[in-house]
Amino acid sequence: MTEAASRAGGAKAAVARALDRQLLLTSAPSQRLRRIAALVLVGGFATLAALVIRDHDLADWNPSGRLAWSLSLLALVMFLARGISLSRPVSYAHATAATAVLLSGLGAHVLGLGFAGDALVASTGLALMWPIASRPGPDDPKSLWPLIEATRGDPLAAFAMQSTKSLLFTEDRTAALAYRARLGFAVVSGDPVGRPGAYRELVADFVAMCQRQGWRIMVLGCGQRRLDLWRAPGVSQSFLALPIGRDVVVDVTRFTLSGHAFRNLRQAVARTHNRGITTEIIAEQSLSGAQRAELAEVVDAAHRDGRRERGFSMMLDGTLEGHYPGVILAIGRDRDGRVQAFHRYVSSGAGSDVSLDLPWRRPDAPNGIDERLTVDMIAWCRAQGARRLSLAFAPFPELFEVANRTVLQHMYYAFIHLGDPLIRLESLYDYLRKFHAIDRRRYVLVSARHLLWAVLVLLPLEFLPHRASCCSLAQESGAKSAPDVA
């Protein structure tokens, strides 16, 4: 078998896995049919213009709404042609919805609701060609865990397990890629995981799957080392690489609090010692019911203060549920043994890499407790033989570092602060720079013609809250008291 035939077979297998359990009425159209649809789309715009001009020139053309009816039928055909030109398959659910919309439109006309009927008839094509969404999976993250354990030096590797993401594996299951499809765009989360030698084949399979699904591709959080994967000859889209920030990775084997550069960090840690703060490190899956209830109270307090689980490429979900392997908690208690804050971490690369998922704290927690938890986690990682601790992600560090901003930079700066109710990016950067561990860049990859779509697709993915989970544990276990701490 030739390499091309093998690659084609792998792509077909990838598509078959992606379409598993989806009942399709039609698969992706042929290249010839897509070209015909593109001609119909162009012709439709021309006809639309002609109808509008004719409506102005001939006074008797629209005595009974014929123009509106013609435009609605034309819009229907154009929606169909656009869907075909984008290779979108049609499922039985799509066909059912489109039939219901069409019958509703005809019924509205019978009832004399002309405008509503025209709009519904036109929407029939939109309903039939609505992009198919991806299915999250697998439900068991353990199937992905061996690949995450094999991935070293990637701070985002473990976040591929997030339950909202879909996964595409190579045929031999030695590499995988996490993504989610929204509004006709497949958004890739970070970089592939698993065997690096299989990444190019995996990306080629993913591109082939997206072409058959009618999805356009975006990549959120692409690492600097993996940009070349999306510039390969087989990738049909051309991307702009837009830098969005840098990883913050501490080399735990060399980290120290000594020196003038770490003075502020050293003082913050000292304050927590003076306040009697103690810390412990424990695996999330090892939590007892009482410990889980304690921590859930902290999450519930943080929710009341406006903090939520949100994020896509750089975050897990299901805090305190114990669903994911490799999750570690650093817990900070006050003199009375009451939990004031905890950080959630996840490991990868057979324990060589540890990444911060989310920090949780009470609104009135002592100052410096986050720094203390981080420093103690660095010490724990060193003792466990880990090499790197990732402290999440520093967004737009070059913008926050510059002293004299240009007019354009001032505009970007003001725009970023509009998002402060969701996440205070500059405050996050001020915290992270204390560790002097700014590392490689991360990028958003998007086609130039999809820049507006990127805003509509990516911002909700990153900033809409996840489903409620652990905060309910505090209510269910409210009668349980916290264990005594020596």
N, C-alpha and C positions, 0 to 999 in steps of 0.2 A: 504493500500500500504506500502511495506517495505521501510526502509530508503535507501537501495541500489537501489531499483527500482525508488524511487523518485530522487535520485542522477543521475541515468542514464537518466531519463526523462529530468532533468534539463540540463544535458550535451548535449543531442540531441537538446533541444530547443536553447541552446547557439550556437551550430553549425549551426542550421537553421538560426538564426539571423545573424551570421557572413557571411553566404553564400547568404544572401538576395541580389537579383538583379544580381547575377552571374549565367550565364547559363552554367551548367555543363554537359558535355558529359558522364563522369563517376565519381562516388563518390570515396571515399577512399577505397582501396582494402582490402580484408579480411586478417586476420592474416596468414591463410594458403597460400594465394597468395603471401604475403610479404616474407614468408619463401622460397617459390619456387624462387622468384626473387633474394633473397640473394644467393641461390645456383647457379643460372644462373650467377650472378655477379662474384662469385668465379671461376666458370667454365670458364667464359669469360677471366679472367686474365690468367688462365692456357692455354687456347687455343691460346691467343695472344702470350704468350711465346713460345708455340710449333710452331706457324707459323713463328715467327722470326728465330727460330733455324732451321726449315726446309728450310727457304730461304737461309741460309748460307750453309747448307749441300748439297742441290740439286741445281745444276747449272741451270737445265731446268725448275725450278718451276715458275719463274717469267719472261717468255719471253715477255708477253704482259700486264704486270701490274696486274696479278692475285693476287699477294700478297697485293698490295695497295687496290684493290677492296674488298678482303676478310677482310682486317683490317677495312675498313670503315663500312662494314656490321656488323662486330663484335662490333665496337664501338657504332653503332646505337643500337644494342641489349643490350649492357651494360648500355647505358644511360637509356633505357627503364626499365631495371631491377632495376637500382638504384632508379629511380623515384617511381617504385612500392614498393620497399623495404622501402622507406621513406613515403609511404602512400599518395603520392601526387595525388589529383584529377586532372582530365583533363577537361578543358572547351572547348566550341566550338571555342573560339578564339585561343586556343592552337592548336586544330586540324587543323584549317584553316592555321595557320602559318606553322605548320609542313608539311602540304601538299604542300604549296608554296615552302618551302625549298627543299623538296624531288624532286619536278618537276624541280626546278632550277638546282639541282645536276644532274639529268638525262639529262637535256638540255645541261649542260656543258660538259658531256661525249660525247653527239652527236656532239658537236662543237669541240671536240678534246682537251678540257681543262681537262685533267685527274685529276690533283692534286686538282683543284678547285671543280670538280665534286665529288671526294671522300670526301673532307672536308664537302661539303654541305650535302651529303648523311648521313655521320656520325652525322652531326648536327641535323638531323631530330629528332632523339631521344631526344636530348637536348631541342629542341623547344617544343616537345610534353609534356615533363615532367618538363618544367620550372615552378618554384614555383609560385603559385597564390599570388598576392599582396593583402594587406589589403585595405579596402576602408575607407577614412576618414569620420568621422561623429560622432554625428549628426551635420547638418549644423547650428542648433540653439543651442548655448551653454546654453540657459536657461533650457534645459531639464536636464543638469548635475548640474546646480547651486544649487538646494536643497541639493544634496549630498555633495557638497563642503561646503555649509553652516553648514552641520552637522558634518564636520570633523575638530576636534580641535587638535592643537599641531603638525600639519604636515606642514612644510613650503612649500612643493611642491604641496599641494593638488590642488590649483587653476590652476596650470599649466596643469592639465589634460584636460582643455578646448582647448588647442592649436589646431588649425584647421587641422593640418597635421596628427593628431592622430585618430586612431580608438578606439571605446569604446565597452566594453563588460559589460552588466548589468546582475545582478542576475534576476531570473524570476520575483521576486516581485519588482524589480527596487529600492531596498534599498541600493545597493552598486554597484560600477562600477570600472573598471580597464581600464586604457589607454595604448595603445600599437601601434606599427607600424611594419608591416612585410616587410622585405627587404631580397632579395637573399635567401629565404627559412628560415629566422630566424625571429621570433616574438620578438621584443624588447619591454619589459614592461617599462613604464615610471613611475619611483618612486613607491609609494605604492598605494593600493586601496583607494578609497574614499567612504564615506557613513557610514553605520552601521558596526562597527567592528565585531559584531557577525556573519555577513554574509561573512566575508573575506575568510574563509577556503572553504566554498562552492563555492565562486567566483573563487578562484584559481583552485579548482578541475575542474570546468566547463571550465576554460581557458586551462588547460592542455589537457582535452579531445578534445577541439576544435583544438588545435595545432596538436594533434596526427592525427586527421581526415584530416587536411589541409596539413600534411607533413611538418610542421614548427618545427624547434628546438627553444628553448626558451633561451633568455638572459634577464637579468633585469638590467636596468641602473638607478642608484640612489636609490637602496633599502635602506630603513631606518634601523637603528640598531634594532629598536623595532619589525620589521616585518620579520627578517631573518627566523624565525621559520615557516612562511607560506610556504616557498619554500623548507623546509626540512621535510614536512609532508609525511606520507607513500604513499599517492596517487600521489605524484609528481614523474614522471617516470625518470627524469634527476637528476643526482647528480651534484651539483654546487660547484665551488670554489668561496669563498667570498673574493673579492679583494678590499681592502679599497682604496678609491679615494679621500677622504677628509672629511671635517666636515661641518655641518651646522653652520652658524653664526647667533645666535638668541639673540637679546637684550631683557631683561626683562624691559619693559618700565616703570613698576611701581617702579623700584628700580634704574633706570639709573640716573647718575649724572656726571657732568663735573668736580666735585671737586676732589682733590687729585693729587699726583705726577704722578700716572699711566696715567692720562688723560691730562697731560701737553701739549703734541704735538697736540692733538685733540682740546684742548681749544684755543691754539694759532692760529690754522688754522681757527677756527670759528671767532675769534677776528679780523683776517685780513679782512674777508669779511664784517664785520660790519664797519671797517675803510674805506673800498672801497665803502660803500654805497649800498651794495647788500641787496635787500629785497626779501622776499619769500611769496608765496601763495600756498594753497592746494585746489585742485578742482577735481571733478569727471570727468573722460575722456568723459563720455557720455553727460556732461553738457557744453562742450566747444562750444563757438560760432564759426562761420566761420572765423572771424578775428583772434581769439585766435588759432584756429587750423592751420591757415596759418603761424602765428608767430612761433609756435613750429615746424612746418614742415621745416622751414628755418634752425632751429638748427639741425634737423635730416639730412637735405641735406648737411649741412656743415660737420657734423660728417662723413657722407658717403664719402665725398671728402677726409677726413682725414684717410679713411680706416676702419671706424667702420660700422658694418652691424648688422642687426638682424640675429642671428644665435643661435642655441641651440635646444635641444629636451626635456630633462626631467626637466629642471630648468628654463623654459622660455615660455612666450606666443609669439604671433606674432600679426600682424595687429596694430602696434603702431599708435595711433591717429584716428583709424577708428571707435572707439566707438562700436565695435562689442561685447565686453565682459562686463558682469556686474561686479561690484565690483572693477573696475580699478580706481585708484586715482593717480593724478599727483602732484608732488611738483615742483614748478616753481621758478627759481631764476632770478631776473632782476637787471640790473645795475642802476646807478643814473639816466640815461636817459630813463629808462623804457624798455630798450631792453632786450629781453630774452637771457641770456647767457648759461643756462643749465636747464634741468629738469630731474627728476627721475620718473619712472613709477612703481607703486606699485599695488598689487592686494590683496584683502582681502579674508579670509575664516573663517570657524568656527563661523559664525554669528557675524563677526567683532572682534573676540578675537585675531585673527592672521592676520598680514599684512606682505607681502613678496615683496621684491624688484624684479622687472622684469628686467628692463634695465635702466642704467643712460645714458643720452644724454647730450653732451656739445659741444660748439664751440671749435675749436682747440686753440683759444686765450683767452678762459674764464679765469677769475682770479683764482689763486691758492687758494685752500680751499673751493671752492664753493660746491664740492661734500660733504665734511664734514658738511658744513652749512646746506645743504638740508637734509642730514640724521638726524642731530641733531634736526632740526625743525620738521621733520616728526615724530621723537620719541615723541616730545612734543605734537604734534597733536594727535598721537595715544593714549597717556595718557589721553588727554582731552576727547577723544571719547570713553573711556572705554576699549580699546584694552589692551591686556596683553603682547603680543610678537610682535616684529618687526624682521623679518628675512632679513639679508643683504646678500642674495645670499648664497655663498658657498665658503669655503676656501679649495682650492685643496692642497693636500699633505703637510699639515702644519708641520708634523714631519720632513720632508725633509728640509724645509726652516728654521726651528728653530735650527737644529743641527749645532754646530760650527765646529767640526772636523769630516768631512764626510769620510766614508770608500771609497774604490775604487769603489764598486758597487753603493754607493750613489752618488759619483761623476758622474758616467755614467748616472744614472737616471736624475741627475740635468742637465747635458749637453743636454740630450734628450729632457727634458721639455722645455729648452730655444730654441730649434729648432722651437717650435711653437709660438715664440714671434710675428711674423708678423700677426698671427691670434688673439692671446690673450696673454697678458703678465701676466702669472700666479703668478710670484713672486711679481710683482708690486701690483696685486690684493690682495695677502696675506698681503703685507705691509700695505695696506690701511685698510683691515678688522681687523687686529690685534690691531689697535688703539682703537677699541671699547671693547676689552677684553670680547668677547662674544662667544668664540669658544664652540661649543656644540657637539651633537652626530655625530658619523661617518655615512658616506654613502658608499655604496658598489656597485660594478659591480658583478653580479652573472653570471658565465659562466662555461660551462663544460670544463674540461681540454683539451679535444680533439678539442675544438672549439676556442682556444686562438688566432690563426692566423685569423680565421674568425671574431673574435671580433674586431680586428683592422680594417678590411675591412668594417665591417658593422657599428660600433659605431662611428668611427671618422668622416665619412661623415655626420652622423646624427647630431652630435654636432657642427661641424665646417663649414659645407657648408652654405652659406647665404640663408636666406628665400627669398621668392619672393619680388620684389620691391612693396612698398605700399605707405607709407605716403610721401616719398620724392617728389613724383609727385605733391602733394598738393601745395607745395611752388611754382611750376611753374604755376599751374592752377590759383593760387590766388596771383600771384606776384604783381598785381596792388593794392592790398589791403594793407593799412598801419596798423601798430600796434596801438592799442588803447592807449591813454594816461594813465599813472599810476600816481596816486597822491603820 
